[in-house]
């Protein structure tokens, strides 16, 4: 399964804020990297003799930007983000999984709808890629970005957002929220349930049942936004949030692991290749594969990010935790190998 990994070369580094940098990347073999706006890359890093995996959203938009880019913000006590910002240089090659993630937008060329994006801090990264896609490909829709930060100098993509607003004056609105602004005359400071209830109706130009919401930021911020919008009557399928930062260890620990220890035959198929593993019924498919030195794609191991998604085309897989796949995707056979247990004697997974 090594062809699920790619080598990327750093071609440019841009400082966005005092603690956030954008890295332009190209495939080391010269081949184009296929991806969708809103997806992320999972980098495999070696540090202190151990392997670490970290996911960073792509801030570039295919077909609009002529480069692949991720934006990395220094996190307090975040050893990996500090390591990246300190050591990655132009010309370096880094290893990543292929782009993945379900935080994507289906552009509708003839749509006349509202796309509302709620971002806080570095949560702007995938939202920036999505709003570029929406602005250029949905020429009648209106995009509103509600963007929360500490102050102006710590606002990632501030100048690029202002430039887009100048180009798309009639179709792109930005609501800036600063908790500690340089200019204290602003109306709003911090996002809250009550403020979101006030702001949202003010920026809807089309029927509310057609609106789409994209939310990315700290877990508490996303929970608040999703809860408030649900309370306001918006449907679950209208709300989209990025999930790969959520910690599900406690939830996984509470779930009863299957007691069936009998071996199952799990076939792995990818681009014409096939491999068969023997997987105990009480061990996740990912754990069993890694134990047998089979390199399946993964990042969080917690049923959250979606890096390990495969399609089950034969047999049955049970997942202890699923924070990413929708009911529609489950009905299409998509499963998570990181929390997935083989329940039938034979299982076939395809990528």
Rosetta silent file (secondary structure, phi, psi, omega in degrees, C-alpha in Angstrom):
SEQUENCE: XXXXXXXXXXXXXXXXXXXXXXXXXXXXXXXXXXXXXXXXXXXXXXXXXXXXXXXXXXXXXXXXXXXXXXXXXXXXXXXXXXXXXXXXXXXXXXXXXXXXXXXXXXXXXXXXXXXXXXXXXXXXXXXXXXXXXXXXXXXXXXXXXXXXXXXXXXXXXXXXXXXXXXXXXXXXXXXXXXXXXXXXXXXXXXXXXXXXXXXXXXXXXXXXXXXXXXXXXXXXXXXXXXXXXXXXXXXXXXXXXXXXXXXXXXXXXXXXXXXXXXXXXXXXXXXXXXXXXXXXXXXXXXXXXXXXXXXXXXXXXXXXXXXXXXXXXXXXXXXXXXXXXXXXXXXXXXXXXXXXXXXXXXXXXXX
SCORE:     score description
SCORE:     0.000 S_00000001
   1 L     0.000   15.042 -177.173    0.000    0.000    0.000 S_00000001
   2 H   -61.635  -23.961 -178.633    3.037    2.303   -0.265 S_00000001
   3 H   -73.841    2.268  171.852    1.514    4.052   -3.290 S_00000001
   4 H   -84.705   -2.982 -179.596   -0.917    5.703   -0.865 S_00000001
   5 E  -110.403  150.979  179.582    2.044    7.849    0.243 S_00000001
   6 E  -134.542  153.031  174.170    3.645   10.713   -1.676 S_00000001
   7 E  -102.470  128.801 -178.460    6.888   12.687   -1.534 S_00000001
   8 E  -121.666  141.478  179.028    6.474   16.454   -1.658 S_00000001
   9 E  -108.033  133.777  178.312    9.114   19.134   -2.161 S_00000001
  10 E   -78.452  123.585 -177.340    8.839   22.536   -0.462 S_00000001
  11 E  -108.461  -20.747 -179.074    9.083   25.288   -3.100 S_00000001
  12 E  -160.501  147.094  176.666    8.195   28.419   -1.133 S_00000001
  13 E  -128.310  127.088 -178.360    7.554   29.513    2.469 S_00000001
  14 E  -120.987  128.115  175.034    5.364   32.520    3.306 S_00000001
  15 E   -83.485  118.323 -177.977    4.982   34.011    6.787 S_00000001
  16 E   -89.444  -43.421  179.488    1.292   34.775    7.274 S_00000001
  17 E  -142.688  177.956  179.043    1.355   35.958   10.912 S_00000001
  18 L   -55.772  -26.873 -177.308    3.987   35.949   13.676 S_00000001
  19 L  -130.111   24.771  177.649    3.292   32.238   14.298 S_00000001
  20 E  -137.343  133.092 -178.355    1.765   30.891   11.058 S_00000001
  21 E  -130.570  142.772  174.947    3.533   29.954    7.816 S_00000001
  22 E  -103.405  134.094 -179.247    2.280   28.695    4.461 S_00000001
  23 E  -113.258  117.076  173.316    4.322   26.043    2.649 S_00000001
  24 E   -82.770  136.407 -173.510    4.004   25.701   -1.126 S_00000001
  25 E  -130.139  153.919  170.675    4.592   22.120   -2.220 S_00000001
  26 E  -138.913  153.983  178.539    5.076   20.137   -5.414 S_00000001
  27 E   -66.810  134.113 -177.981    5.240   16.412   -6.043 S_00000001
  28 L   -65.371  -24.745 -179.943    8.834   15.202   -6.003 S_00000001
  29 L   -94.457    4.508  176.554    8.173   13.019   -9.061 S_00000001
  30 L    83.607   -5.120 -179.168    6.652   15.865  -11.044 S_00000001
  31 L   -83.445  146.499  178.673    3.173   14.331  -11.198 S_00000001
  32 L   -67.557  141.581  177.379    0.136   16.438  -10.322 S_00000001
  33 L   -96.259  119.193 -179.979   -1.403   15.751   -6.918 S_00000001
  34 L   -82.296  131.887  178.486   -5.172   15.320   -7.157 S_00000001
  35 L  -158.555  169.894  175.963   -7.159   16.848   -4.308 S_00000001
  36 L  -117.435  148.567  174.792  -10.321   18.743   -3.452 S_00000001
  37 L   -57.329  136.394 -179.838  -10.631   22.100   -1.757 S_00000001
  38 L    97.336  -11.984  179.801  -11.132   21.559    1.983 S_00000001
  39 L   -81.010  177.412 -179.016   -9.071   18.353    2.190 S_00000001
  40 E  -136.228  164.192  173.070   -5.902   17.884    4.230 S_00000001
  41 E  -109.254  141.167  174.480   -2.494   16.233    4.083 S_00000001
  42 E  -107.940  112.583 -177.749   -1.201   13.921    6.804 S_00000001
  43 E   -89.860  141.749  177.412    2.573   14.289    7.144 S_00000001
  44 E  -104.395  117.391 -173.284    4.768   11.487    8.481 S_00000001
  45 E  -121.346  142.451  175.943    7.549   12.929   10.628 S_00000001
  46 E  -106.670  121.323 -178.046   10.502   11.345   12.403 S_00000001
  47 E  -145.204  127.783 -179.381   11.389   13.012   15.691 S_00000001
  48 L    54.946   36.473  177.056   13.466   11.661   18.606 S_00000001
  49 L    77.066    7.686 -179.440   13.526    8.239   16.946 S_00000001
  50 E  -122.986  156.226  177.812    9.733    7.979   16.803 S_00000001
  51 E   -95.628  133.530  176.313    7.182    8.402   14.002 S_00000001
  52 E  -123.752  148.127  175.593    4.531   11.095   14.294 S_00000001
  53 E  -124.337  128.136  179.340    1.589   11.844   11.996 S_00000001
  54 E  -133.962  135.518 -179.181    0.038   15.267   11.812 S_00000001
  55 E  -101.054  133.194  177.538   -2.763   16.480    9.571 S_00000001
  56 E  -132.371  131.839 -178.134   -2.785   19.998    8.129 S_00000001
  57 E   -66.355  144.610  173.198   -5.515   21.423    5.912 S_00000001
  58 E   -76.546  129.365  179.557   -4.712   22.430    2.368 S_00000001
  59 L  -100.451    2.299  177.459   -5.091   26.192    1.946 S_00000001
  60 L   -99.056  162.002 -178.048   -4.844   26.058   -1.850 S_00000001
  61 L  -122.199  121.171 -179.743   -7.683   25.492   -4.324 S_00000001
  62 L   -62.449  140.124 -179.724   -7.271   23.151   -7.316 S_00000001
  63 L    83.518  -12.811  179.856   -7.846   24.829  -10.665 S_00000001
  64 L  -117.069  -50.081  174.245   -7.426   28.266   -9.094 S_00000001
  65 L   -90.753  141.020  179.422   -4.045   28.173   -7.365 S_00000001
  66 L   -90.650   25.366 -177.887   -1.121   26.897   -9.393 S_00000001
  67 L  -153.214  163.996  173.059    0.432   25.216   -6.361 S_00000001
  68 E   -99.569  135.842 -177.117   -0.302   22.885   -3.465 S_00000001
  69 E  -146.522  143.758  169.321   -0.129   24.576   -0.045 S_00000001
  70 E  -124.593  151.316  178.161   -0.616   23.913    3.651 S_00000001
  71 E  -118.962  125.383 -175.148   -0.610   26.507    6.412 S_00000001
  72 E  -116.281  127.766  178.117    0.902   25.573    9.782 S_00000001
  73 E  -109.211  136.876  177.028    0.378   27.581   12.964 S_00000001
  74 L   -65.654  124.809  179.809    2.627   27.280   16.005 S_00000001
  75 L  -102.433  136.274  176.702    0.600   25.693   18.798 S_00000001
  76 L   -56.687  126.756 -177.189    1.399   26.365   22.447 S_00000001
  77 L    62.082   19.916  178.545    3.216   23.276   23.752 S_00000001
  78 L   -95.440   98.067 -174.366    2.856   21.768   20.274 S_00000001
  79 H   -61.581  -39.481 -175.409    6.134   19.966   19.693 S_00000001
  80 H   -72.204  -44.033  178.966    5.363   18.975   16.105 S_00000001
  81 H   -63.002  -38.866  177.429    4.223   22.394   14.887 S_00000001
  82 H   -64.269  -39.747  179.256    7.317   23.976   16.455 S_00000001
  83 H   -62.515  -45.088 -179.858    9.489   21.327   14.802 S_00000001
  84 H   -62.411  -50.050 -176.914    7.963   22.008   11.377 S_00000001
  85 H   -64.392  -28.715 -178.065    8.281   25.789   11.628 S_00000001
  86 H   -82.952  -33.338 -168.244   11.852   25.474   12.859 S_00000001
  87 H  -111.396  -28.079 -176.880   13.203   22.890   10.421 S_00000001
  88 L   -68.984  128.554 -178.978   11.259   22.853    7.123 S_00000001
  89 L  -129.222  157.852  175.270   13.180   24.723    4.443 S_00000001
  90 L   -57.786  132.475 -178.496   12.731   25.404    0.720 S_00000001
  91 L    99.333  -20.293  178.307   14.033   22.386   -1.190 S_00000001
  92 L   -66.906  149.622  172.692   13.292   19.875    1.588 S_00000001
  93 E  -108.397  137.333 -179.258   11.260   16.779    0.750 S_00000001
  94 E  -127.670  155.168 -178.823    8.536   15.595    3.127 S_00000001
  95 E  -103.579  138.918 -179.536    6.363   12.466    3.180 S_00000001
  96 E  -143.502  157.072  164.549    2.573   12.620    3.257 S_00000001
  97 E   -72.437  161.804  171.580   -0.461   10.473    2.766 S_00000001
  98 L   -59.728  152.360  178.905   -2.507   11.251   -0.306 S_00000001
  99 L   -54.411  140.399  178.026   -4.974   14.120    0.293 S_00000001
 100 E  -148.257  175.966  179.804   -8.070   13.058    2.213 S_00000001
 101 L   123.818  147.416 -177.476  -11.003   14.509    4.138 S_00000001
 102 L  -106.225    4.381 -177.484  -14.768   14.962    3.771 S_00000001
 103 L   -84.609   68.107 -172.802  -14.873   18.714    4.481 S_00000001
 104 L  -126.658  166.230 -177.297  -15.569   19.551    0.848 S_00000001
 105 L  -123.080  134.261  175.571  -18.025   21.542   -1.218 S_00000001
 106 L   -92.258  102.089 -177.421  -19.877   20.383   -4.323 S_00000001
 107 L   -66.382  135.345  178.535  -19.859   23.472   -6.585 S_00000001
 108 L  -117.775  106.010 -171.393  -23.148   24.086   -8.371 S_00000001
 109 L   -56.909  -35.421 -175.890  -22.559   26.334  -11.364 S_00000001
 110 L  -101.441   10.719 -176.051  -26.173   27.526  -11.584 S_00000001
 111 L   -71.325  148.317  169.816  -26.865   27.696   -7.838 S_00000001
 112 L  -128.843   89.694 -174.154  -28.262   30.767   -6.130 S_00000001
 113 L  -146.594  169.555  174.933  -27.684   30.012   -2.469 S_00000001
 114 E   -97.309  133.430  170.908  -25.903   31.211    0.659 S_00000001
 115 E  -118.267  112.070 -176.724  -22.643   29.613    1.731 S_00000001
 116 E  -107.961  124.899 -178.332  -21.804   30.729    5.264 S_00000001
 117 E  -114.610  128.150  178.788  -18.344   29.974    6.637 S_00000001
 118 E  -115.487  116.189 -178.138  -17.503   30.228   10.325 S_00000001
 119 E  -130.412  147.555  175.885  -13.814   30.175   11.167 S_00000001
 120 E  -133.009  126.468  178.552  -11.711   30.832   14.239 S_00000001
 121 H    58.972 -131.573 -177.922   -7.929   31.243   14.150 S_00000001
 122 H   -71.476   -2.696  173.026   -6.187   28.679   11.936 S_00000001
 123 H   -61.815  -12.573  177.292   -9.609   27.214   11.155 S_00000001
 124 H   -66.942  -20.927 -170.499   -9.518   29.605    8.195 S_00000001
 125 H   -55.043  -59.821  178.135   -7.126   27.263    6.363 S_00000001
 126 H   -70.652  -28.927 -179.953   -9.621   24.875    4.700 S_00000001
 127 H   -64.224  -36.711  179.427  -12.278   27.595    4.603 S_00000001
 128 H   -62.112  -42.704  178.131  -10.026   29.794    2.469 S_00000001
 129 H   -63.623  -41.688 -179.282   -9.695   27.028   -0.115 S_00000001
 130 H   -68.001  -41.231 -177.143  -13.457   26.442   -0.086 S_00000001
 131 H   -70.086  -33.454  173.819  -14.441   30.097   -0.376 S_00000001
 132 H   -61.332  -44.584  179.145  -12.123   30.574   -3.379 S_00000001
 133 H   -59.300  -46.887 -178.502  -13.805   27.572   -5.000 S_00000001
 134 H   -65.266  -42.861 -178.067  -17.270   28.941   -4.264 S_00000001
 135 H   -64.009  -39.939 -175.704  -16.477   32.476   -5.437 S_00000001
 136 H   -85.980  -26.619 -173.460  -15.010   31.377   -8.758 S_00000001
 137 H  -107.734  -18.386  175.156  -17.302   28.432   -9.560 S_00000001
 138 L  -114.214   87.131 -167.324  -20.695   29.500   -8.155 S_00000001
 139 L   -74.921   -6.877  177.983  -21.119   32.821   -9.865 S_00000001
 140 L  -114.060  -12.805 -178.505  -24.560   33.620   -8.434 S_00000001
 141 L   -76.320  157.345  177.314  -24.187   32.361   -4.855 S_00000001
 142 E  -109.897  131.833 -178.939  -23.358   34.636   -1.926 S_00000001
 143 E  -112.177  128.854  175.095  -20.512   33.705    0.445 S_00000001
 144 E  -117.996  128.000  175.389  -20.308   35.085    3.982 S_00000001
 145 E  -111.045  120.388  174.378  -17.223   34.531    6.130 S_00000001
 146 E  -105.701  110.203 -164.014  -17.568   35.076    9.890 S_00000001
 147 E  -124.061  116.332 -176.517  -13.953   35.068   11.066 S_00000001
 148 E  -103.513  131.970  176.489  -12.823   35.219   14.722 S_00000001
 149 E  -148.150  171.866  177.586   -9.290   36.139   15.823 S_00000001
 150 L   -72.398  -49.039  179.499   -7.447   37.790   18.671 S_00000001
 151 L  -157.328  178.814 -174.725   -6.382   40.848   16.640 S_00000001
 152 H   -64.199  -42.055 -174.079   -5.573   42.012   13.121 S_00000001
 153 H   -70.893  -17.908  178.166   -1.893   41.040   13.073 S_00000001
 154 H  -101.398   19.326 -178.712   -2.728   37.459   14.036 S_00000001
 155 L   -95.374  106.332 -179.794   -5.339   37.071   11.288 S_00000001
 156 L   -64.941  134.925  178.029   -4.187   34.467    8.755 S_00000001
 157 L    66.647   19.271 -177.201   -4.860   35.449    5.098 S_00000001
 158 H   -54.161  -50.729 -176.900   -6.175   38.878    6.114 S_00000001
 159 H   -67.228  -37.759  179.609   -4.751   40.677    3.051 S_00000001
 160 H   -67.765  -35.641  177.430   -5.782   37.928    0.631 S_00000001
 161 H   -67.371  -41.652  178.060   -9.324   37.979    2.030 S_00000001
 162 H   -63.392  -38.957  178.565   -9.547   41.744    1.637 S_00000001
 163 H   -64.247  -41.383  177.872   -8.321   41.393   -1.955 S_00000001
 164 H   -64.666  -38.580  179.541  -11.012   38.788   -2.689 S_00000001
 165 H   -64.594  -32.731  178.037  -13.648   41.034   -1.156 S_00000001
 166 H   -68.708  -38.581 -179.576  -12.540   43.818   -3.500 S_00000001
 167 H   -73.314  -41.930 -175.336  -12.909   41.556   -6.540 S_00000001
 168 L  -110.319   53.631 -173.009  -16.220   39.991   -5.454 S_00000001
 169 L   -54.257  -41.711 -174.525  -17.793   43.027   -3.800 S_00000001
 170 L   -82.262  -17.343 -171.077  -21.408   42.000   -4.412 S_00000001
 171 L  -118.766   -2.519 -175.668  -21.041   38.334   -3.540 S_00000001
 172 E  -133.633  118.369  179.315  -18.553   38.115   -0.670 S_00000001
 173 E  -117.310  136.215  175.477  -19.093   39.504    2.832 S_00000001
 174 E  -116.487  129.667  172.054  -16.631   39.263    5.727 S_00000001
 175 E  -108.233  108.569 -178.106  -17.662   39.713    9.354 S_00000001
 176 E   -88.812  128.854  174.959  -14.463   40.300   11.339 S_00000001
 177 E  -120.329  119.698  179.581  -14.532   39.415   15.055 S_00000001
 178 E  -122.660  124.281  179.729  -11.528   40.487   17.168 S_00000001
 179 L   -76.068  -25.349  179.472  -11.351   39.782   20.886 S_00000001
 180 L  -139.395   66.304 -172.554   -8.476   42.295   21.352 S_00000001
 181 L   -73.362  153.575  174.561   -8.602   44.629   18.339 S_00000001
 182 L   -67.311  -36.008  176.917   -6.199   47.473   17.650 S_00000001
 183 L  -106.682  110.287 -173.706   -9.257   49.604   16.904 S_00000001
 184 L   -80.382   10.890 -175.930  -11.781   49.138   19.718 S_00000001
 185 L   -85.962   -4.379 -178.072  -14.635   50.717   17.742 S_00000001
 186 L   -62.733  153.424 -177.459  -15.836   47.407   16.249 S_00000001
 187 L   -77.024  -42.469 -173.887  -19.355   46.236   17.044 S_00000001
 188 L  -110.547  149.860  177.703  -18.572   42.567   17.738 S_00000001
 189 L  -119.502  -72.455 -175.507  -15.806   40.921   19.756 S_00000001
 190 L  -111.527  142.346  176.313  -16.312   37.224   20.563 S_00000001
 191 L   -71.727  142.517  178.427  -18.561   34.691   18.891 S_00000001
 192 L  -151.563  171.373  177.372  -21.328   33.263   21.077 S_00000001
 193 H   -56.101  -50.219 -175.886  -24.656   31.485   20.711 S_00000001
 194 H   -66.124  -38.983  179.951  -26.627   34.733   20.936 S_00000001
 195 H   -66.964  -40.536  178.902  -24.339   36.606   18.544 S_00000001
 196 H   -63.602  -37.024  177.109  -24.522   33.819   15.952 S_00000001
 197 H   -63.672  -32.798  179.349  -28.338   33.910   16.195 S_00000001
 198 H   -77.247  -47.246 -172.823  -28.224   37.638   15.448 S_00000001
 199 H   -68.627  -43.505 -170.983  -25.626   37.597   12.660 S_00000001
 200 H   -54.924  -53.758 -178.508  -26.832   34.629   10.623 S_00000001
 201 H   -61.284  -28.125 -178.696  -30.234   35.960    9.448 S_00000001
 202 H   -66.108  -20.992 -173.651  -28.634   39.298    8.537 S_00000001
 203 L  -117.913   19.993  174.337  -26.472   37.620    5.903 S_00000001
 204 L   -99.022  121.598 -176.823  -28.904   35.241    4.238 S_00000001
 205 L  -104.313  -15.700 -175.910  -29.856   36.401    0.745 S_00000001
 206 L  -127.419  173.962 -179.689  -31.661   33.270   -0.468 S_00000001
 207 L   -52.774  133.476 -173.529  -34.110   30.734    1.069 S_00000001
 208 H   -64.868  -24.272  179.767  -32.635   29.413    4.320 S_00000001
 209 H   -72.821  -10.829  177.779  -33.353   25.786    3.436 S_00000001
 210 H   -98.522   -6.371 -176.127  -30.791   26.090    0.619 S_00000001
 211 L   -70.119  148.101  175.458  -28.016   27.539    2.809 S_00000001
 212 E  -124.244  136.004 -179.274  -24.816   25.596    3.494 S_00000001
 213 E  -117.164  134.245  177.661  -22.623   26.178    6.566 S_00000001
 214 E  -122.960  123.273 -170.669  -18.928   25.298    6.841 S_00000001
 215 E  -124.176  129.437  176.506  -17.405   25.447   10.329 S_00000001
 216 E  -150.242  129.958 -179.924  -13.747   25.105   11.360 S_00000001
 217 L   169.531 -164.023  176.695  -11.974   26.114   14.541 S_00000001
 218 L   -56.717  152.823 -175.314  -11.394   24.846   18.094 S_00000001
 219 H   -55.616  -41.406 -178.834  -13.644   21.947   19.120 S_00000001
 220 H   -65.351  -38.270  178.180  -15.646   24.093   21.571 S_00000001
 221 H   -62.529  -45.865 -178.558  -16.229   26.719   18.885 S_00000001
 222 H   -66.788  -38.785  177.773  -17.504   24.132   16.409 S_00000001
 223 H   -62.608  -43.849  179.261  -19.797   22.530   18.996 S_00000001
 224 H   -60.638  -47.872 -177.504  -21.272   25.919   19.864 S_00000001
 225 H   -63.929  -44.639 -179.084  -21.856   26.823   16.223 S_00000001
 226 H   -64.827  -42.926  179.011  -23.381   23.478   15.320 S_00000001
 227 H   -61.810  -46.059 -177.214  -25.649   23.484   18.368 S_00000001
 228 H   -64.841  -44.995 -179.296  -26.819   27.054   17.722 S_00000001
 229 H   -66.300  -35.544  175.502  -27.517   26.521   14.021 S_00000001
 230 H   -64.979  -44.100  177.556  -29.393   23.319   14.796 S_00000001
 231 H   -59.946  -32.119 -179.304  -31.445   25.197   17.409 S_00000001
 232 L   -78.382   -4.468  174.490  -32.197   27.812   14.739 S_00000001
 233 L   101.897    6.728  177.311  -33.773   25.119   12.585 S_00000001
 234 L   -79.377  142.532 -176.629  -31.076   24.317   10.057 S_00000001
 235 L   -73.320  156.580  178.868  -30.881   20.665    9.015 S_00000001
 236 H   -58.825  -38.840 -177.180  -27.960   18.406    9.876 S_00000001
 237 H   -73.874   -5.729  174.920  -27.081   17.995    6.194 S_00000001
 238 H   -90.358  -11.231 -174.061  -26.674   21.786    5.876 S_00000001
 239 E  -107.831  125.479 -178.795  -23.930   21.845    8.542 S_00000001
 240 E  -126.900  128.677  178.168  -20.366   20.782    7.713 S_00000001
 241 E  -134.042  147.832  177.525  -17.494   20.845   10.199 S_00000001
 242 L   -83.909  135.900 -166.444  -13.851   19.841   10.069 S_00000001
 243 L  -116.593   -8.243 -162.609  -13.134   17.130   12.594 S_00000001
 244 L   -71.619   -2.167  177.513   -9.540   15.977   12.666 S_00000001
 245 L   -95.120   -3.780 -174.452   -8.589   17.797   15.882 S_00000001
 246 L   -77.101  135.363  179.422  -11.206   16.088   18.073 S_00000001
 247 L   -94.749  120.514 -177.845   -9.920   13.700   20.775 S_00000001
 248 L  -115.666   15.298 -176.815  -11.993   10.510   21.042 S_00000001
 249 H   -57.238  -43.965 -178.877   -9.725    8.401   23.277 S_00000001
 250 H   -64.163  -40.540  179.966  -12.161    8.518   26.205 S_00000001
 251 H   -64.489  -42.708  178.966  -15.083    7.576   23.965 S_00000001
 252 H   -63.069  -39.833 -178.372  -13.173    4.641   22.485 S_00000001
 253 H   -63.349  -27.858 -178.510  -12.196    3.447   25.977 S_00000001
 254 H   -82.398  -15.901 -175.864  -15.870    3.260   26.976 S_00000001
 255 L   -82.683  137.304  179.591  -16.885    1.117   23.991 S_00000001
 256 L   -74.172  119.126  178.101  -17.011   -2.635   24.439 S_00000001
 257 L   -73.271  141.638  178.365  -14.446   -4.308   22.160 S_00000001
 258 L   -55.152  141.334 -178.394  -15.746   -7.403   20.319 S_00000001
 259 L   -88.497  -13.005 -178.322  -14.995  -10.626   22.226 S_00000001
 260 L   -72.298  110.282 -178.216  -14.670  -12.758   19.084 S_00000001
 261 L   -96.947    3.064 -177.817  -10.957  -13.499   18.712 S_00000001
 262 L   -66.467  149.722 -176.057  -11.305  -15.829   15.722 S_00000001
 263 E   -77.389  136.575  175.804   -9.268  -14.970   12.636 S_00000001
 264 E  -114.292  150.778  176.143  -10.962  -13.288    9.691 S_00000001
 265 E   -96.012  117.169 -178.913   -9.603  -13.015    6.153 S_00000001
 266 E  -114.063  115.867  178.260   -9.398   -9.376    5.108 S_00000001
 267 E   -91.717  131.502  178.872   -8.587   -8.634    1.468 S_00000001
 268 E  -111.699  121.335 -178.457   -7.049   -5.253    0.720 S_00000001
 269 E  -120.890  132.817  178.521   -7.400   -3.998   -2.858 S_00000001
 270 E  -152.269  117.924  175.166   -5.793   -0.899   -4.309 S_00000001
 271 L    48.338   49.500  175.884   -5.267    0.022   -7.982 S_00000001
 272 L    89.022  -16.581  178.227   -5.180   -3.563   -9.208 S_00000001
 273 E   -90.381  155.937 -179.274   -3.063   -4.895   -6.343 S_00000001
 274 E  -144.718  142.338  178.562   -4.369   -7.242   -3.674 S_00000001
 275 E  -143.572  142.953 -179.171   -3.149   -8.432   -0.286 S_00000001
 276 E  -118.012  133.118  178.278   -4.796  -10.697    2.278 S_00000001
 277 E  -118.176  151.430  168.403   -4.421  -10.398    6.049 S_00000001
 278 E   -98.437  119.654 -173.003   -5.550  -12.584    8.911 S_00000001
 279 E  -123.681  119.727  175.369   -7.246  -10.258   11.391 S_00000001
 280 E   -61.181  144.446 -178.559   -8.569  -11.303   14.830 S_00000001
 281 L   -65.796  -15.997 -179.914  -12.171  -10.241   15.377 S_00000001
 282 L  -105.012   18.172  177.073  -11.186   -8.357   18.540 S_00000001
 283 L  -128.018  138.564  179.707   -8.464   -6.241   16.910 S_00000001
 284 L   -64.037  153.392 -179.765   -9.040   -3.275   14.615 S_00000001
 285 H   -60.960  -39.953  179.235   -8.168   -3.818   10.985 S_00000001
 286 H   -64.481  -46.516  179.915   -5.620   -0.995   11.131 S_00000001
 287 H   -58.805  -43.913 -179.115   -3.918   -2.378   14.247 S_00000001
 288 H   -64.598  -40.212  179.614   -3.691   -5.836   12.700 S_00000001
 289 H   -65.043  -46.081 -179.642   -2.278   -4.443    9.458 S_00000001
 290 H   -65.249  -37.570  177.610    0.384   -2.362   11.199 S_00000001
 291 H   -61.798  -30.666  179.627    1.331   -5.322   13.414 S_00000001
 292 L   -97.743   17.443  175.251    1.917   -7.320   10.225 S_00000001
 293 L    61.796   33.143  173.354    3.949   -4.458    8.690 S_00000001
 294 L  -102.550  119.817 -172.420    1.288   -3.556    6.133 S_00000001
 295 L   -87.635   90.207  172.824    1.224    0.208    5.690 S_00000001
 296 L   -86.643  153.829  177.378   -2.393    1.325    5.519 S_00000001
 297 L   -70.978  139.626  175.530   -3.175    5.070    5.497 S_00000001
 298 L  -166.981  164.051  174.061   -4.092    6.590    8.867 S_00000001
 299 L  -140.776  -69.904 -169.271   -3.600    9.631   11.027 S_00000001
 300 L   -80.735  -27.538 -174.643   -5.727   10.074   14.175 S_00000001
 301 L    61.296   15.885 -174.947   -6.539    6.412   15.033 S_00000001
 302 L  -123.817   14.309  178.471   -9.668    7.802   16.700 S_00000001
 303 L    71.952   28.026 -172.179  -12.434    7.598   14.104 S_00000001
 304 L  -118.322  -48.529 -166.415  -12.259   11.335   13.454 S_00000001
 305 L   -83.871  -28.842  179.674  -10.121   12.492   10.543 S_00000001
 306 L    90.060    2.951 -179.766  -11.112   10.085    7.773 S_00000001
 307 L   -62.779  -27.583 -173.551   -7.548    9.364    6.578 S_00000001
 308 L   -95.880    9.242 -175.521   -8.134    5.623    6.940 S_00000001
 309 E   -58.916  134.378  172.197  -11.432    5.453    5.005 S_00000001
 310 E  -134.810  166.857  175.972  -11.889    2.408    2.772 S_00000001
 311 E  -105.610  122.862  178.325  -14.882    0.963    0.924 S_00000001
 312 E   -85.517  112.006 -178.294  -16.143   -2.378    2.182 S_00000001
 313 E  -107.367    3.206  176.751  -17.234   -4.327   -0.915 S_00000001
 314 E  -163.042  138.592 -178.963  -17.578   -7.691    0.788 S_00000001
 315 L    82.381 -165.011 -174.852  -18.346   -8.908    4.293 S_00000001
 316 L  -136.286  135.783  177.539  -19.160   -6.799    7.342 S_00000001
 317 E  -123.725  133.106  176.023  -17.174   -4.293    9.407 S_00000001
 318 E  -109.024  134.493 -179.108  -18.290   -2.846   12.766 S_00000001
 319 E  -108.636  130.143  179.447  -16.893    0.506   13.948 S_00000001
 320 L   -73.828  -32.340  178.445  -16.520    1.343   17.632 S_00000001
 321 L  -141.999  137.849  175.159  -16.383    5.094   16.915 S_00000001
 322 L  -144.356  106.283 -179.932  -17.348    7.087   13.833 S_00000001
 323 L  -110.646   12.341 -173.496  -17.157   10.877   13.951 S_00000001
 324 L  -131.724  -37.431 -175.634  -16.755   11.479   10.223 S_00000001
 325 L   -82.045  135.282  178.388  -18.878    9.258    7.964 S_00000001
 326 L   -84.805  169.374  177.603  -22.460   10.284    7.252 S_00000001
 327 H   -59.475  -38.913  178.466  -25.403    7.911    6.986 S_00000001
 328 H   -62.441  -43.350 -179.387  -25.257    8.244    3.202 S_00000001
 329 H   -68.271  -36.757  176.361  -21.565    7.326    3.146 S_00000001
 330 H   -63.008  -39.464  179.758  -22.160    4.376    5.465 S_00000001
 331 H   -66.866  -20.701  178.702  -24.859    3.136    3.109 S_00000001
 332 L   -89.671    2.890  175.769  -22.294    3.282    0.305 S_00000001
 333 L    92.973    6.196  179.667  -20.006    0.907    2.197 S_00000001
 334 E   -73.060  139.698 -179.896  -17.439    3.379    3.527 S_00000001
 335 E  -140.193  163.128  175.263  -15.727    2.310    6.758 S_00000001
 336 E  -105.895  122.167 -179.338  -12.910    3.453    9.051 S_00000001
 337 L   -76.251  -21.148 -176.659  -10.137    0.904    9.482 S_00000001
 338 L   -72.656  -25.965  177.783   -8.790    2.617   12.630 S_00000001
 339 L  -122.646   11.575 -175.409  -11.938    1.785   14.628 S_00000001
 340 E   -96.949  134.387  178.480  -13.247   -0.967   12.356 S_00000001
 341 E  -116.097  134.175  176.071  -13.445   -4.650   13.344 S_00000001
 342 E   -70.569  124.367 -178.707  -14.016   -7.468   10.860 S_00000001
 343 L  -105.748  -22.203  178.729  -17.249   -9.213   11.841 S_00000001
 344 L  -102.704  162.657 -177.484  -17.628  -11.709    9.005 S_00000001
 345 L   -60.015  -32.175  177.787  -15.269  -14.524    8.104 S_00000001
 346 E  -131.642  135.714  178.848  -14.178  -12.705    4.964 S_00000001
 347 E  -133.816  138.651  175.404  -14.007   -8.954    4.351 S_00000001
 348 E  -118.651  125.996  178.589  -12.935   -7.060    1.232 S_00000001
 349 E  -118.617  138.698  179.387  -11.732   -3.459    1.470 S_00000001
 350 E  -129.244  147.170  177.443  -10.914   -1.248   -1.492 S_00000001
 351 L  -119.505    0.000    0.000   -9.198    2.124   -1.867 S_00000001
